[in-house]
C-alpha cells in the first residue's frame, strides 16, 4: 500500500492531470468527427480476425461503438481531472489503457491498420509512435491505480453531477457533429485550404539524392544541376546515387484524390483550379440520399446555372446506377465523375454534401446548398 504523504499525493495529482488532459484532447479530436471514428472502427472490424473468426458481423454496430468509446474516453478524462469517483476512474483508466496498448502493439507488429485514429485527423502518428505513446501513459496510469485511495473523500452528490454532466456534454457534442459537418475541421478539405498550387506554372521537377562515400553525408540536387556535377570525374568517384523524387506543382493536397470519367481519365487537376469557381456535389452512397437530399441537389443545379459556374457530382456508385438514379429523380444536366468512397467521405461527411472551390481553394462547404457562400 502506498503511504499517504504529500509527495505521493502530489505525484497522483500530476499523473491524473497529465493523463486526463491527453484523454480530453484525444476524445475532442474524435468527438468533433464521430463519423470519421466510425470509419476507423469499421476498418478495424474488416482488417482484424482471430483465426477464421472475423468481426465483419459487427459492422452495423460501428457507429454506436464509436460514440460510446469517445464518450468513455472523455468521461475518464473529466473524472481524473476533477478527482471524481477515484476508484471507478482508476479502474476504467487501467482497462482502457490495457485495451489501447494491446491494440496498438498488434497494429505495430502486423500493420493491418496503418493509422489507429487515436487523435482523429488532428494528429497523425505511426503505429510504433502510437504504441510508445501508450507505454508512456501506462506509467502514470499504474501510479493512479496504486494511489487511488490517498485522501479520498466521499462526495457522491458532487461526483454524480460531474459524471452525468460529462456524459451529457459529450453525447450532445457528438450528436451535433454527426448531424452537421465537424465544428472544427482537421481534414485536408477544410474551408480555406488550398488544394492545388495554381500559381506555379512550371512543369515537373525531378530531384536526386547522392551520398558521399567518404563522409557519408547526403545531398539533394535538381536533375539539371546534377548533369553539371556528372562532368566532374572526381565527383562521380566520391558520390553514389541514393534516391530520387519528382515534384508535380499540380499535385493535389489530398493524396490519392481523383475525379475519373467513364473512360478512366482523371480530371481533378483540370477542374480544381477553376478561376470561375466550381460546385462539387459529394455523394459517397447514392442509395442513401433521401428526398430532402434530392431537393438540395436540384437547388444546387439551379444555383450553379444562375451563377454561371460549373457543377459536378462526385460519387462512388457504378455508372449505370448513377444514370438510373438521375433519371428516376428527374435531374437533368448534372455532370458526374467518380472517386473512391473513402476519398469522398474525407471531403464531406454529408450525403449529399456541397463544396465550392475556386482557384484551387476550398471557399465554403456544407450539407445544405443554401448556406454556401458562392463568389461570382
Helices and strands as residue ranges (DSSP letters): H 6-31, H 34-47, E 49-50, E 53-54, G 56-61, H 62-82, H 86-110, H 127-146, H 156-179, E 205-212, E 218-222, H 223-229, H 233-238, E 239-247, H 268-271, E 278-283, G 286-288, H 291-307, E 310-315, H 319-328, E 335-338, H 341-347, E 353-358, E 361-366, G 369-371
